[in-house]
Amino acid sequence: MIVTIHQPSYLPWIPFLEKGLRSDVYVMLDNVQFEKNSETNRNRIKTGQGTTWLTVPISRQSHTLICEVQIPEAHAGWRRKHRRTIEENYRKAPHFDVVAPPLFNLLDRNWESLSPLNLAVDKLFLEFAGFSGRILSASEMEVPGTNWRKVLEICQALGADTYLSGLAGLDYMDLPTFDKAGIKVLFQQYEHGEYPQQFPKIGFVPRLSALDLFMNVGVGDTAKDFILSHSKWLTAAELETKPAQDDHPESGPDR
């Protein structure tokens, strides 16, 4: 059983999906503290001027869990803004007519909190990418622990023998404890391959929302093949022999 865990992401980027495609179970870690300026409530798309952030407005207190973050009704115009921005920049993309309708159907709903929105968007993007496993929310599993102990408890509850981690896991995970529990930990090394994009005059822009890939390349097997062809999964020992990699500046993939 291969398990991966990640905070739910709004319009997630490609490595988020690649982790899922390698897994049997994808756990959305929605019962950890929300991190400001993370991809939990925003992501980038390409425009004729470069890139722009699509950000979901939120209302929260300090130390608020992701599953408790609210979307203020007073800022309901964000949904129209996101839809308009996507239309303006991707209406000429070859797969707009396939990708846009189901996404706009989600954006047209009245979302009161962030976690259900992200879960719906993440499920849609994983479906676009060809994911066929299970998707669970950590908040519904009632698993105790914090940081790496929560990750370990989730893996054990699901009967995992392999856990797929982001590189940030190297900084906090107690790997000997996972080894004693019979769980192999592999770390993601994702290299951003190029594909056709809109606005070619400004060049290829990596590290965007996977929306950009789906709009330009397509969904299903085409997207899946591209996503899976640009990554390696290595043990901590194998990473020690490789040069350092510039990781994406998002929050730690797993807590």
N, C-alpha and C positions, 0 to 999 in steps of 0.2 A: 504494500500500500504506500503510495507516494502522496505526500501532503505538502501543500504550500500555504502560507499565511501572509496576509497583507492587509493594511488598512484600506477600506473602501476608497476609491478614487473617482473623482468627477472627470469624465472623458479621459480615461486612463491612457497612458503611453504604451508603446509596444512591449517593453520588457515585462510589464505587469501582466500582459496577456500570455507572453511566452512561458512565464512561470506556471500559469494555469494549464497550458497545453501539454506540459510535461508531467502533470499531476493527475491523480485520481480524484482528489478532493481539494477544493479551493475554499479556505476559510477566510471570511472577511472579518478582520479584527476591529470590530466596531465598539468594543468596550474598553478602549484605552483612551488616554487623554488626547483631545484634539490639539494639533500643532499648527500654530499660525504660519502663514506663508508656505504651506505644504500643498501638495496636489490633492489633498482631501476635498477641497472645495474650488479648485481651479485647475486649468491646464491651457496650453498654448495651441493655436492653430496658425497656419501660414496665411499671410495677406500680401497684397501687392507692395506694401511698404516694409515687409519683413515678417514679424509675428505680432500677435496680440493675445492677451490673456482673456479667457472667458471665466469669470469668477462668479460663484454663487454667493450672494450676500448672506451673512449669518448673524445670529444673536446668541451670545454665550457669556457665561461667567468664567472666572479663572478656574482652571482644573476641571473643565467640563469634558465629559466623555463624548466621543464621536456620536454615539447613539442618542445623546441628549441635546445635540446642537440643533437649534431651531432656525428656520428661514423666516424672517420677519415679513408679515403681510404688507407692510408699508413699502417694501421694495419688490413687489410682485412684477415690476416691469423688467426684471432681469431675464425672464423667460422669452419675452418678445425680442429683447436686445440680442440674446444668444442666437435665436432663430434667424434674425435678420442678418447678423454678422456671418453666420454659416452660409446662408443663402447667397450673400454678396460675394463671398470668396470661393465658393465651391459649386455654384450653379452650372458652371461649364465643365466640371469634372466628369469623367466618363461614367462613374457609378453613382452619381448624385441621386438618380431616380430610385435606386435600390436602397441606399443607405439613409437618405434624408427622411423619408416618410415615417419609418418606425421610431427614429430618434425624435422627430418633431412631435410625434404622438405622445412621447414621454414628456417632452418639454411643455406641451400644452396642458398638462395636468397641474392641479393646484397642490404643490408640495409644501407641507408645513414644517418638515424637518429634513435634515440633510441625509441621514443614513438611508432611509427608504429610497430617496432619489438616487443616491450613489449605487445602491444595490441593484436597482432597476437598470441603470445605465451600464454598470459593470456586467450584468447578465447579458444585456443586449450585445455589448462589445465582444464578450467571450463567445456568444453565439455566432457573431459575424466571423470570428477567428476559427470556428470549427471545434470549440471545446465541447466534449461530450461527458465530462465527469459531473460530480456533485458540487454544489455551491452551498455553503453553510455560513451562518452568522455566529460569531463567537458569543454574542450576547444571549443567544438562545441555547448555548451549550452548558451554561452554568459551571464553567471550569474555573477553579481557583487559581491564585498565583499572580505574579507580576513579572514583567520583563521576560527573561529567558525561561523562567519557571512556568509561566503561562503557556509559552510555546511548547515546552516539553509536555505539560499536562494535556494540551489539545492533541498533540501527536499520539500520546499514549491512549487517550480516550477513543481515538479513531483507529487504533491498531496499526499505526504507521511503522514502516521499517526504513523509510527514507524521508528526509525533510529537505525541501528546497528553500534556500535562504538567499536573501539579497546580501551584497557585500557588507552592508552595515552590521550584519549579524556577527561578523568577526570581532567587533568591538565589545560585545557584551555577552555572547553566548558561552556557557560553560560546556565546551565540547566533550571533555572526558565524561561528564554526567550523561550526555546523550549517547555516547559510546557504550557506557555501562548499561543503558536502557535498551541497547540493541537497535538504535536509530542512527543510520548513516546521514551525515549532514553534507550537502553539496551547496556550493556557492555559485551564483550566477555571474558569468562574464558575458555581457552582451555587447556586440559590436554593431554599430548602426549602419546597415547597408543602405545604398541609395536606390531610389525608385523614382519614376516620373512624378513630378509635382506640378501644381499650378504656378504661374508666374515664374517661368524658367529663367528669365533674364536676371533675377536676383540670386540664382544659384540654389543648390540643394540645401535645405534646412533640416538638420536632424533633431531628435528629441522633442518631437511634437506629440500632441495627442494622436492616438492610433486612428482617430477619425480621418486624418490626412491620408493615411495608408489606405483605408477602406474606400475613400472617395476616389482615389487615383488608381488603385490596383484591383480592387474588388473585394469580395467576401468569400467565405468558404475555403475550398482547397487552395485557391490562388493566394489568399492572404496567409493561410496556415503554412504553406510551403515557404513563403518569404520569411515569416516570423521565426520559424524553427531553423532556418539556415544561417542564422547570424548569432549563435550563442554557443558557449561552452559551459559545462558544469564541472567544477573542480572541488576537490577536498581542500581543507586548510593547508595540508602538507604540500599539495600541488601548487597552491597559490604562492607559497613561500618561495618557489623557484621561478616565478614569473615576475616581470616588471610591474610596477604599480599602474593601476588603471584609473582614469578620471571618471569617477562615478557620477551619475545624474544627481543634481543638487535638490533632490526631493527629501522628504523625511525618511527615516529609516524604514525599509520595507516591512520589517516585522519587529514587534516589540515583545 
